[in-house]
Amino acid sequence: MLNILKPDRKREIRGVLFDLDGVVIDTEKLYTRFWMEASRELGHPMTFAQALQMRSLGSRESQEKLDSFFGAAVLPYADLRARRIELMEAFIAEHGVEEKRGIRELLAHLKEKNIPRAITSSSSIPVIRRHLGNLGLLDGFTALCSGKDVPMGKPAPDIYLHGAAQLGVKPEECIALEDSKNGLLSAHRAGCKPVMVPDLWQPDEEILQVICGTYSDLEQVKEALERGEIK
């Protein structure tokens, strides 16, 4: 069983860890759409609510989730993921991706305050680099951390422990900006200060007990940091 740590809200903020999809770039709507399209093509249609539950999971956790939806070994995650990637990449190649509101202002503020910044995403490093590079955001981050490089994916704490280590700070000294339940639980279990920036999902009672705040966009996060509201 995972050891769930309550964030120490009295420590100084010395690092900020960013989920990528749904926080930095506006791609969660695409993941949801194409999980549903791919599953329908493979003969096991996924509902919108089910597609939301696929967000931010590692490979093992994703297969477990599919088994809970459709039965054990009914729909192989590798097949579903391959088709989802094919559909989504074709869409992005034609339409590109958009950044989330306030990301440039928040990065500029953190850089001015000499607070290091890391991406902590379930996506691979090449995908992270490509999306950030296409938007001109790559130089805004001190480190890029992928869930592919840790033993367990979200909601396990591994990626957030890795992200804090890459910044050279303790997890409890880091804000973790997330939009999904799996990501927020991952940050909480690592001992970070989880801050929610909702995208497609609103916090439930479990998440309200562990987050340090909820803000509608990254511009509001920046303003809250300037006021010293997030501690």
N, C-alpha and C positions, 0 to 999 in steps of 0.2 A: 504493500500500500504506500502511496506517495505521502510524504510528510508535507502538510500544508502549513505554510508560515504566514503569519500576519505581517504585513509591511510595517516597518518601523518608520512612522511618519515624521519623527523628530530629526532624522539625519539630513544633512545638507545634500541637495541634489547635485551630483557630480557627473551624471551621464544621462542621456536620453536614448532609449531603444525604440525603434520604429518598426511596426509591422509594415509590409509593403502594400499588399492588395487591400483596397478599401480604406487605407489611411493615407498613404502617400500618392497612390495612383487609383483612378476610378475604374477598377477592373472586377470587383466582386460581382457586379451585375452580369458581367460576361461569364465568369466562372459558373454562376448559378444557371444562366441560360444554357450554356453548353454542356454542363453535367446533365441537364434535363434532356437536351437534344440527343446527346450521345447515348444515354440510357434508353431512350425511346427507340433509337435505331437498332440497339442490341436486344430489343424485345422485352425490356423490363423498365417501363416508364417510371421515372422518379418524380415525386411531387416537389413543388417549390419548397415546402418545409423540409423535406428530406435533403434537397440540394443545399440548403443553408447549413445543414449539419455536416456536410463534407468539407466545409471551409477550414483551412489551416491544418488539416490532419496530415500525419505522416503516412507512408505506404501501409504499414501494418495496421494502424488505426483505421485507415480508410477501408481496408478489406473487412475488418471487424464490423464497421458501420454498414457496409453493403450486405454482409451476412445477416445483420439484424433487420434489414429492410426486406430482403428477398429470400432468405434461407442460406444455409452454409454452402459455399462453393457454387452458388447458382450463377452469379455474375462476377467473373474475375476482374479485380481492380485494374490489373495491368492492361487488359483489353479496353475497359471503359476509359481509363486515363489516356491511352494512346489515341482513341477516337476523339475525346474531348479536346486534347491538344491540337489535333489536326483541324478540327472545326474552329477553335478559338484563334489559332495562329492565322488561319486564312482570313478571318474577320479583322484581326489586328493589322495584318499586312495591308489591307484595303483602307481601314478607317483609323488606325493608330489608337493610342490610349490618351486619356486626359489626366492631368494632375489634380489632386484634391485641393480645395480652397485653403489658402493660408500656408501652404508648405514652404514657399520661398521666404515668406516673412518670418516664420518660425525658425528656419535654418539660419537665417541672417542674425536673428536675435541670439541664438545659441552660440554661433560663431563669435559674435561680439563679446559674449560672456565667457568665452573659452571653455564651454561645456562640450565635451566630445559627443558624437552622434553615431549610432550604428543602425543599420538595417538588420532586423531579426525576422527573417521570412522563411516560410516553408519552400519557397521557390529555389531553384538552383542559382549559383553565382552567375553563370552566363545570362540567364533570364533577367536577374536583378540588374546586371550591368547594362543589358540592352535597353530595358525600359527606362532606367534612370538616365542613361546616355542619350537616348532619343529626346528626352525632355530637358536636357541640359542640367540635370540635378545631381549627377554622379559626384562632382567635387564637393557637394554639400555634406558628404558623410565621411566620417573618420574611418569606419570599418563596415564591411559587408559580411553578414553571417547568414549561412543557409542551414535549414533543417536537414539537408542532405548530409551535412558534416557532423551530425550528432547522433547518438545511438537511438534516441526516441523522439518522435515528433510531438508537436502540440497535441493534447493539453499537458504532456509531461513538461517539466521545467527546463529540459536540456538546452534548448535554443537560447533561452534568456540567461542561463548561467554562462553559456558560451559568449553571448554578446557582451555581458558585463566584463568577462575576462579579457575580451579583445580590446575593450576600452581601458582596462587596467583599474577598474573600480569595483566596489562591492555591489552585489545585486540590490541590496537595500538602499543604496545611494542612487539608484536609477529609476527614472520614470519610464514606464513601458506604455506606449501608445498603441491601442488595439481597438478593433471594431467587432471582433467575434468572441463568442463564449469560449471556444477552445483556446484562443490566444490569451484572453484575460485570465483564464485558469492557469495557463502555462506561466504567465508572468507572476501571478500570485504565488504559485507553488515554488517559484524560484526565489521568492522573498523581495521582488521588486515592488514598486508603487504602481499598480495598474490604473491607467487613466483611459476611459472609454471615449472614443469618438465614433458614435453610432453611424452605421451605413445602411444595411438592409435589415438590421435586427436591433430591437430595443432590449435593455437589460432586464433580466428576470430577477426574482427575489434572491436567488443564490448569488448572482453577480453583484447586486446592490450591496451585499454584505462584505465584499472584498475589494471593491474599487475605491480609489481615492477621489474620484470625481468623474463627471460626464460633461463633455463639451460638444457643441454641435459641429465645430470644425476646428482646424488647426490654428486659425486666427484667434479663436477664443482661448485655445490652449496658451498661445503666446501671451495674451493679455492676462491670463490667470497667473502665469509665471512672473510677469512684471509686477503684479500685485502681491506676490508671495503667497498666493492662495493654495498652491499645490505644495504640500510639505510631506 
